[in-house]
Amino acid sequence: MTATLLLHCPDRQGIIADITNFITENRGNIVHLAQFVDHIENVFYMRLEWAIDDFIIPKERIGEYFNTLYAKKYNITFSVHFSNEKARMAIFVTKLSHCLFDLLSRYSAGEWNVEIPLIISNHHDLEPVAKMFGIPYKVFEITKNNKAEQQASMLKYVKEQNINFIVLA
């Protein structure tokens, strides 16, 4: 099993060294690390995945330890995810079907470790596609008079459904 740490914070020296030392000193084996700096905004971003089979810190407490040791020190916003847990992904779609078919085909083939509990659209056009894949389809009809209100309703609905992330198709 692996854990994945996603983070961003103001860029400064020593972040990668401290975090990779945290992983290796606790008997984790880093299997993937990607990072970059937005030099315009001076923001550091990192995605780090490591094997936790021999990790000393219990998985339930990794976030707590990381918060205490590094998040406060570097002003880090972070999340930790585990390979044995499926993320909940919502798809937002309009009228074109090709991207939706691609996403749902990959999902059906098991390419991603996710659940897709809903598809949201501003049109009814692709509802038959959602039905074909057995995924609930919710329409928020948007006009120039209700756009802000409907967008707020969509976000509220996404939160109520415990969605972890949204993909635009």
N, C-alpha and C positions, 0 to 999 in steps of 0.2 A: 504494500500500500504506500501511496505517496501523499504528501501534503504540498499544497501550493500557497505561497504567500504572495499577495498582490499589494503593492504599496505605492504611495507617492508622498513627497515631502519637499520642502525647500532644499535645493542642492547644496551640499557642502562636503568637505573631505572626510573620508573615513566610514561612510555609510556601508559600502559594499564589504569592506574589511570586517567591520563589527558584525554585520548580519551573517556573513559566511562563516565567521568564527563561531558565532552562536550555534549554527547548524552543526558544524564539524565537532565542536567541543562537547556537544550533547549526542554524539555518535550518529548523526544523520549523514547520509551520502547524497550530495547534490547531483541531480540528474539533468537539470536544465536551469539556465539562468539567462535572462534577457533584461537589459536595462538601457535606458536612454535619458538624456537630459534635454528638456525644452529650454534652450538658452535664452529665448526671448522672455519667458516667464520665470526662469531660474527654478524650474521644478524637475526633480529627479523621479523617475518611474522605474519600477522593477517588478519582474515576475520571477519567482524562484521556486522550483519544485525539488523536493528531496524525498528519499526513501525514509520511512519512519519505522521500519520493522524493528530496528535496534535503538531507536531514539529514546533517550533517558526520560524526557519529559512526557507525561501522559498526553495523548492527543487532545483531551478535553481541556488541558491547561496551557497549551502552547500559546494561545492568544493572550492569556493573562501574563505569562512570563515575558512574551515579546513586548507587550504594552509597558510593563514595569521597567524592563531593561533598555528598550530602544525607542519606543514610540514617543515617550515623553522627551527623551534626550534630543531626538531629531525632529520633533513635531510631525510624526508620521501618521498618515491615515492609512489603515491597512485592513485586509480581510484574509482569513485562512480558510482554505477549502481542502477537502479530502477526496481521494480518488474513488472511495467506496460510496460516496454520497452523490446523488444526482441533483444537478442544479435545475431550477424551474425556469424555462425559457418561453417567453411570449414572442409571437411573430406579429409585427405590424405590416399590413399589406394594403395596397390600393387596388388598381384594376388589372395590372399586368401579372400574368400567371407564371412566367418562366422561372423567376427567382423562388417563388413559393414552391413550385414543383421540385426544384433542385434541393431546397432545404428539407422538404418533407420526404423526399426520396432518400437522402442521406440519413435522416432520422430513422426512417423505417429500416434501413440497412444496418443500423446499429453503429454508425460511424461516430456518434457523439454520445457521451454519457450524460444525457439530459432527459428531462420530461418536457413535453410541449403540451401544457394543459389548456392553452387557448390561442386563438388567432383573432386579432383585432383589426378592423378595417373601417373605412369611412364609406364603403360601398358594399352592396350585396353580391357583386359580380363573382367573387371567388368562393362563396359559401359552399357550392357543390364540391369544390376541391377539398375543403376542410372536411366535409361529410365523408368523402371518399376515404380519407385517412383517419376518420373517427375522432376528429378534434373539434371541440366546441368553437363556434365562430360568433363573435360579438361585433355588432355594427354601431358605430357612433357617427350618425349623419352630421356632417359639418357644412355650415353655410357661413357666409361672411359675417352674419349677425350673431352666430353662436360659437365661433371658433374657440375663443379663450375658455368659455364655459365647458365645451365638449372636451377640450384637451385636459382640463382639470378633472373632468369626470373619468377620462381614460386612465389618467395616472392614479386616481383614487381606486379604480377598479383593479388595476395592476397590483397595487399594494394589498388590497383585500385578498387577492388570489395568491399572495406570497411569491410573487415572481422575482427571481434573482437578477435576470437581465432580459433585455429586449433586443430582438434582431429585426432590422428593417429589410423587408423583401421588396 
